[in-house]
Amino acid sequence: MGTGLLSAIFFFCVLMLVYVYAGYPLLARLLGGFVRQRVWSATPGEHLPTITVLIAAYNEAAHIEATVRNKLEQDYPPEKLNIIVVSDESDDGTDDIVNGIGDPRVRLIRQDPRAGKTSALNLAMPEASGEVIVFSDANSLYAPDTIKNLVAPLADPRVGYVTGRMVYKAPDGSLTGEGCSAYMRYENNLRAWETNLGSIVGVDGGVDAMRREIYRPMNADQLPDFVQPLTVREQGYRVVYEPSALLYEDALAEAGDEFRMRVRVSLRAFHALKDKAALLNPFKFGLFAWQLWSHKLLRYMAFLFMAGALVSNMALAIQPPYSGLWSLLLLGQTFFYSLARYGQNMNSHGQQPPRLVALIYYLCVLNLASARAFWQFLRGRKQVTWKPRV
């Protein structure tokens, strides 16, 4: 392969990485400031529709009671809030704990045999009486006013789906926790800018609300946190971000746990993008199609650009006449990945790495997970069930 072609591949890959992680967010911020599609949000406490909180749980005995009581104690009219917990064939006592809470607003539905979160939500929806459905994970703890703040944007008839702000806690200063937290801050800023464009393209899943009447049943293998918001957008409603609706969740301390979770999410996201490919058409969906390409598809494929930049750089470093320059660029890439390895070593010895090192490591974990998920996607693999986060 000629030097010219290798150089073109290298610069293309580098430019794509810059665009995905910096260029698109910058453009979204600038364009959002120009478009400025405001949300006609009610003052929290003025818009108080009836609420059903849906929680899908599989073997969550360690967390489920605290999660349910956290929702019952929300600063929201108690007569307007009820909770449905769907136990996905749990066998660790989760069902008994939910039944033992002793509040008439809490109902348990058992899904048997086990069929995964998406099927659990589909099963619960016909039983939900609330005008608004709030989706919570089994280990998600809200601030006292989260639900009140979460439903306020739904006073705007153009808004169909609202997501809040997830704040990862890493009390032990673990590597994945620190990197995950920094990455979520980056994502939250991007969601705020995308809201100004009209709709966001990614939600948290543990702190979401939508109008009950626009819910559409999903296939068991589809990722509800991704597919349902896209379906809402297909129906012509906005999907927006509400930063005052806070969810506190512990970040995963073990890198292996984070990696497995990210592989599962990425695999289901690839299938979701395939199922919702029509939304990638800019002639039909305009700015939203550009957002979906940039924020999701290209982001999930960033591992290809990372690999392309590294491999092409390695090949160029051994070819004259500019091998010295290419060697220097290769040294920079090697240093980047060495920092990730250094952070991994610190984590394995129980040491707290610098935040920049943690973020670099977390980016590498994300892209390795996407690479593995893409390979599984090409092989036709699907994942329906899940294991609790630890």
N, C-alpha and C positions, 0 to 999 in steps of 0.2 A: 504494500500500500504506500503510495507516494506521500512525501512530506506535506504537500499542499492539502491533500485530503485529510490527513491526520490532524493538521493544524485546524482545518475547518471543523472537524468533529470536536476537537478540544474546546475551541472558542464557543461553538454552539452549545455544548454541554454546560460550560461555565455560565454563559449568558442565560440559559434556561434556569439554572439554579439561582442566579441572582434575581431573575424575574419572579420565580415561584416564591422565594422567601422574603424578598425586599421590594422588587418592582411592582408586583401586583398589590401588596398592601399600601404602598405609596400612592399608586394610581387610584385605588379604592378610596383612600382618604381624601385626595384632591378632588376626585370626581364627585364623591359623596357630599363634600362641602358645596359643590356647585349645584347638584341635583336637589339635595336637601329635602327628601320626602319625610316630612314630620309625621309622628304618630300622635293622633288625637287622644292622648292618654288621660284617663280620669285621675283626679287626685286620689291617692290610695285611701280607701275607706268609703269612697263615693260610689264606686261600681262594685257591688257585692252579689254576684250571681251565685246560685247553688253550685257546690263543688263536690265531685267525687274524686278521691285520690286513689289511683290504681298502683298497686305494688305487686310485682311478680317476684316470688321468692323460691329459691331452691336451697334447702339446708342452711337457713340463715338464723338458726337458734341464737347465735352470739349477738345478733344485731337487731332482730325484727321487733322486739318489744320497745327498745329505745326509739326506733324509727317510727313506729305507729304512735307512740305517746308523743313524740315530737310533733306529729301532724295534729293530734288531738288538742295540743296546747297552743296551737297557732292563734295569733291575734285576729280571729275571724269569728263571725257569729256562729256559735256551735250548732244551731239548728239548720244552718246552711251548709254544713260540711259532713260528709261521711266517707268511709274508707273501705275499699275492697282489697283484700290480700288474696292473691292466687298462689297457692302452694303447688309447685310443679313436682308432685310426687315426693315431697320432702319426707325423710325418714329419720331426722335428728331431733324431733320434738318441736319443730317450727309450728305445726298445726296446733298443738296443745298450748303453746305460749300465746298464740293469737286468740284462741278461744278463751284463754284465761284472763285476758285484759278486762273483760267484763263491762265493756261500753257498748250500748245498743247501736252506736254509729259505726261499729267495726264489724265487718262480715268476712268470713273465710270461704273461699271457693277452692276446692281441691281439683287439680288437673291430673288425671290418672288414665292412661300411662303418661309418663313424662314426655313433653313435646316442645319445651323451650319457651322463652319469654314472649315471642311474637304470638304464638298460639295462646298463651296465657292471657295476653291483652285482648285478643279476639274473643276469647271465652267470656271475659269479664264485661266487655262493652255492652252487651244487651241487658245486663243487670245494673248498669250505672244509671243513676237517676239525675245526676248533676247536669246543669246547663253547660258547665265547663269541666273538662277532665284534666286532672293534674297527674302527671306521670312522675313517680318517685322510685328510685332504686331501694333495695332492701336495707342498705346501709347509709342512706342519705339523710343528713340532719340539716334542717332548715333554720335560718334565723327566725325569730318570732313573727316578723312581719312579711316573710317571704311570699306566702300565698296571696296576701292582700296586694303586694306590689306586683306579683306575677300576673294577676288577672286585670290589673288596671289598664294595660294597653288594649285589652279586648273590648273596651268601651268604644274603640274605633271600629266601625263596621267593616273596614277594609282589612283588618287584622284577623287572621284565623289561628295563628300559632305563635306562642311566646316562649322563649327560653331565657333562663336566668343565668347567673354568674356562679360558676363552680370555683371554689377556692380550695386548693389542695393543701392539706396540713402535713408537714414532715417534721414532727417533734424531735426525732432523733438526728435530724440533719442528713438523712441518707441521700445517696447520690441520685437515685431515680426520683425520689421525692423532690429534691431541690430542682432538678432539671425539668421535671414534670410541671412544677409550680411556675417556673419561668416561662415555659412553653404555653401554659394556660393563660398567663397574663398577655402574651403576644396574641393568642387566639381571641381573647376577650376584646382587646383593642380593635382587632380586625372585624369582629362582629358588630361593634358599635359603628364603624365606618360603613359596613355593608348595609346596616339598617337604614342609613341615610340614602343609600342607593335604591332602596325599596324592600328587599328581602335578604336575609342571610341564607347561607347554604349549609351550615353545620350547627347542630344543637348538642347540648350536653346529655340529654336523656334522663337525667336524674332530677331535673328541676324545670319541667316543661308543662305548658298548659295549652289546650286547644278547645275549640267549640265542639261539643259532642256531635252535632248534626253533620259535621263535615268529616268525621272519622270514616275511613274506608278499611275494611278487613284486608290483611296482608297475608302473603304466603308465609308458611312456617319458616322458611329459610331466609326471609328478608329481614334486614336490620331496621327495627322500628324507629330508632333515633335518626335514621337517615331517610328511609323511604316515606314515612308518614309526613314529614315536613315538605318533601318534594311533591307528594300527592296534594297537599294543601295548596302549594304554589300552582300546580296544574289546574286547580279549581278557581284560580284567580285571586286568592287571598294572599296577604302578606305574611311573611314569617319574620318576626322581629326579636331583638335582644333587649332585655330589661336588666341592667346591671344592678339595680337595687334589690332584686330577688336573689338572695344569697343561699348557696348550698355549700356546706362544709363537708369535705370528704377526705379521709386519710389517703395520702399517696401510697403506692405500693413500695415497700422498702426493698424488696428483692427484685433485682433486675429480671430474673427469669419469670417471675409472676407478671411483671409489666410487659415483657416480650410476648408471652403467650396470649395475654389479653389483647395486645395490639395486633397480633397475627389474626386472631378471631375477628376483631372489628374490621381490619383491612380486607379480609377475605369477603366478609358480608358487604362491605362497601363496594368492592369490585362488582359483585353480583347486582347490587342496587344501581350502580351506574349503567350496567347493561340493561336492566329492566326499565330504567328511566332515561334511556338514551335520547328520547325525543326532546327532553329539556336542554340538550346540548346544541339544539338548532337555534342559532342567533336570529334567523329570519322570523321565528315564531316567538321566541322568548327574550330577545334583545339582550339587555345588560345582564339579566340573570343567567343566560347561557354562557356569557363570558366569565361570570363569577364562578359558575360550576366547573367550567374548563380549568380555570386558574387555581381556584381554592381547593378543589377536590381531585379532579382527574390528574392534572399535572403534578400536584403535590404528592399523590399516591405513587406516581411514576418517577419521582425524583431520584429514586435509587438507580435508575437507568442512567441519568445524567451524571450522578456521582461516579458510577462505574465507568462510564464513557470517558469522563475527564481523566480519571486515574490511568486507565489502560492506554489511551491515546498519548498521554503525557509520558508514560513509561517507554512507549515506542519511539517518541520523538527525542527522548533524552539520549538515545544511542545513535542518532542520525545527525551527521553534519548538515549545514554549517553552523547551526545555532544550538548545538547540543548543550553548551554551557548555560544558556538562558532556560532551556527546557529542564535541565537538571536542577536549576534553582527553583523553578515552579514545582517540580516533583518533590523537592525537599520541603516546600511549603505544605503540599498535600500530605506528605509523610508525617510532618509535625502535627497537622490537624488530627490525623487518625491516632498518632501516638498520644496526644492529649486524652483522647477517648479511652485508650488502653490504660493510661496512667490513672484516670478517674476510676476505671473498673478495679484496678489493683487497690486503690485507696479504699474503695467501698468494701472489697472483700476482707480488708483488714480492720474494718470498723472505723475508718477515719473519714472525716468530713472534707470533701474536695472543694476547691474554689468554685464559685457559681458558674463561671464561664466554662470550666472543665465539665461541670455537671450538665450544662446545657448542650455542649458538644457531644457528650456521651449519649444524652437522651435523643438527640437528633439521629445519631447512628443507630440506636435501638429502634427508633421509628422506621428508619429506612430499611434496616435489615428485616424487620417484621413485614413491611410492605413487599419486599422482594420475595420472601417466603410465601406470603399470601398470594401474590401474583402467580407464582409457580403452581400453587394449589388450585387457583382459579382456572388456569390453563388446562389443568388435568380434570377439571369438572367437579372438584370437591366442594361440598357445602357443609356448613356447620350450623346446627339448629340449637343445641343445648349449650349450657354454660356451667361453669363452676364458680362458687362465690369468690370474690376478691378477698385476699387475706392481708 
